[in-house]
Amino acid sequence: MSQYRKRSKYTEKSGKNKEAAIEAALAELGVERDEVEIEVIDAGSKGFLGIGARDARVKVTLKNASANGAGEGAPTASEKPSKAKAPKTEKVKKQPSENGVAEDAKKFLADIFAAMNLEVEIDAKMVEDSIQIDLSGDNMGIIIGKRGDTLDSLQYLTSLVVNQRSDDYIKVSIDTENYREKRTEALLALSNRLEEKVTRTGKKFTLEPMNPYERRVIHSNLQSSETVTTYSIGQEPYRKVVIAPKGAKYKKDGYRKRNRSRKPKTTQPVKTVDTNYTPVTYKADFKPTQHKAEYKNFEDYLAAHQSENTEE
């Protein structure tokens, strides 16, 4: 048993997280952390609300593997092929098989539906570089949600789970009761009606917020229209499509410019100043009448009036 431990130059261990897996590998090799090289094969995942969680996996190799095995001919030769096989483990991790990817998606969705107390049949298959998933069962309206919001959320979360182990992007498409096709047909009919309305009224029309796929349906359907044009405004997830008359001027961010007709400014003649002009000053040719007081004081006034009364 001791001979086997001497010849074992690396080990692979799993744990709830990366650190737990490393500690388990170090305990098995009986070395310290600075004596090994650590390769993370799978960082693991906590999943979504605990659903789809998986353990971390690491490969720990001794740094002085070749020095320890120099005196043993057979172990040194046997260790060289193991180093060449190490990348194969990584390839399996980053490029999973088609069946493995589809099974990961099915398991993730099955856990979610079990938490929702829904019985749903899941059919997942690989088509080139994408996974097509079809759901069937009772109460599919709950899974679809308002305007497909719940179905889009499930598709997004499943895409995150599937692409965690792959270098190449794998597209995930989830459908139920042929909802995607029916929604596309409804968007095409809506865009055609709004095209006629905008052409007739000459006013733009802003639709409700849509996901990128639904906005592309509107844009592609009206891109060849001779009377209207389309553009998007706002930020995700509230980005909207605007259908407007063709030929109107718009800013790059989608907001319309106001086309105000400005009147040309009229130039008024400049007044010339006469430098020889002398201001005229008018003077009064009369003097105001100066009124003198008739009585110097009140006693004189009484004396004068008393003399008038005695004469009478």
Phi, psi and omega in degrees: 000322178292325178296321181296322180292325179293323182280341180282108184261349179209165177206157177240132182223154177243156179199173180298329175216180184297317182295321180294322178293321179295317180297322179294321179291319179296322179294324180290319180282338181071038181229172177269170185292327182281359180260004186227165171249133186248129176238123181274112178280316179215121182288350181078175181207142175280346181076189179252110184058036179084355181268133180081016180287148177214155183284156174277152180223132182229158174242125183244124182238140178291137179291321183262040183296318182290325181291320180292331183261012183292324183278353181246111184294312185293315180297323180296318180293325182285336181283332183298315178298329181295326178291324179290333182276346183302315180298334181297323177297321179293322180296320179297326180288319186270339178233075183293158179291162181298317180296322180296319180294315180296322179292322176300316179295317180295318180295319180297313180292323179298321178295321179294314181293327176295321177293333179270001182059043179242138175262107185232134175269127186247124177241111183239136179212150179271131174233102186058243183257030181219158177248125176253120184242129178242130182251142179216151180151191179273158177057045178290343177298328178293322181286325180290312180077182181290118181054031176080016183296316181293319179296320178294322179294318177298321179294320180294314181294321178296323178296321177297317181295316184292321186274002178291331184256008186234140174285318180276140182288132178248120180281138180243130178232122180244130181222155175209136180053034177058035183294320184300316181293319179295321179294321178297316178297321179294321179292322178296316179295320179297316181295324178293320178294317181291330176299316179294321181294315180294322178296321183286318185268336184076013180246145180286160180225131180254126180275173178288162178301139181224159175282167184304322181297315182291325176295322178297326178298316179295313182299313184292329181288327184254006183293335180263009180291143180268350186244338183228162174227161182231150174203166183247146177227161176090179181245153177296143003266021183252023182287136186236160175259135177246130175252121187227159178299145181286144178097346177287149182268135182225154174285169180295329181275004173101353181272141186284142175275142176277124182264082180270133177272113182263134178284143179292143181288131179273134180269121179270145181296143181278130181286133178265140181261128179280114182286340181272001183285132177243128182293143181260131178252124181263133180244147179288131182265019177222159178248137180293146182289130181267119179262125179263150179290135183282328181238141181283324180209181185288331180293322177295323180295319181290322181294321179293319180287331177292321178295326178293322181289326179288326178294324179291000000 
